[in-house]
Amino acid sequence: MIGKWHGLIIDCPDPSSLASFYEELLGMVRVQDDGDWVVIGDAPDRPGVAFQQVEGFRPPTWPTQEAPQQMHFDVRVADLDAGEAAALKIGAKRLDGGGETYRVFADPVGHPFCLVTM
């Protein structure tokens, strides 16, 4: 092993707003907030998800690759219908695609993510 995972950094136009969306979606808390850099996680000393402000941010296009998604979260839920309703309530948008065990969404600035069941 070379090292341990420390975090995932997501480019966005407004770190605080997007961090709030993912705090609600993933059940995490804000562990750092420097305005243009916000980190959420389950504890300050554990790996987290960071949001960094990028001028001229261009959202991914789904399902085309004109502006590729670059990364996405898979979020496990017990019930797809309930998960979808909750995600839409906090600002997600439903995207094309999905199947019996997953549905595709976009966060408020366009990054795709999936709700999945096992």
Residue pairs with C-beta under 8 A, 6 or more apart in sequence:
4 47
5 47
6 47
7 39
7 41
7 47
7 48
7 49
7 50
8 48
8 49
8 50
8 71
9 49
9 50
9 51
9 52
10 18
10 49
10 50
10 51
10 52
10 71
10 111
11 52
11 54
11 57
12 18
12 51
12 52
12 53
12 54
12 57
12 109
12 111
13 53
13 54
13 57
13 109
14 53
14 109
15 35
15 36
15 37
15 38
15 51
15 52
15 53
16 33
16 35
16 38
16 51
17 108
18 38
18 51
18 107
18 108
18 109
19 30
19 33
19 38
19 39
19 40
19 49
19 51
21 90
21 91
21 92
21 107
21 108
22 28
22 40
22 49
22 51
22 107
23 29
23 30
23 40
24 90
25 73
25 75
25 87
25 90
25 92
25 107
25 113
26 40
26 49
26 73
26 75
28 40
28 41
28 42
28 48
28 49
29 40
29 41
29 42
30 38
30 39
30 40
31 39
31 40
31 41
31 43
31 44
31 48
32 38
32 39
32 44
32 48
32 50
33 39
35 53
36 52
36 53
37 50
37 51
37 52
37 53
38 50
38 51
39 48
39 49
39 50
39 51
40 48
40 49
40 50
40 51
41 47
41 48
41 49
42 48
57 109
58 67
59 67
59 106
59 109
59 110
59 111
60 67
60 68
60 69
60 70
60 106
60 110
60 111
60 112
61 67
61 110
62 69
62 95
62 96
62 97
62 104
62 106
62 110
62 112
63 95
63 96
63 97
69 111
69 112
71 111
72 111
72 112
72 113
72 114
73 113
73 114
74 102
74 113
74 114
74 116
75 83
75 113
75 114
75 115
75 116
76 115
76 116
76 117
76 118
77 83
77 115
77 116
77 117
78 117
79 117
80 101
80 102
80 103
80 115
80 117
83 103
83 115
84 94
84 103
84 105
84 115
87 105
87 115
88 94
91 107
91 108
92 105
92 106
92 107
92 108
92 113
93 105
93 106
94 103
94 104
94 105
95 104
95 105
95 106
95 112
96 104
97 103
97 104
98 104
98 114
101 116
101 117
101 118
102 114
102 115
102 116
102 117
103 114
103 115
104 112
104 113
104 114
105 112
105 113
105 114
105 115
106 112
106 113
107 113
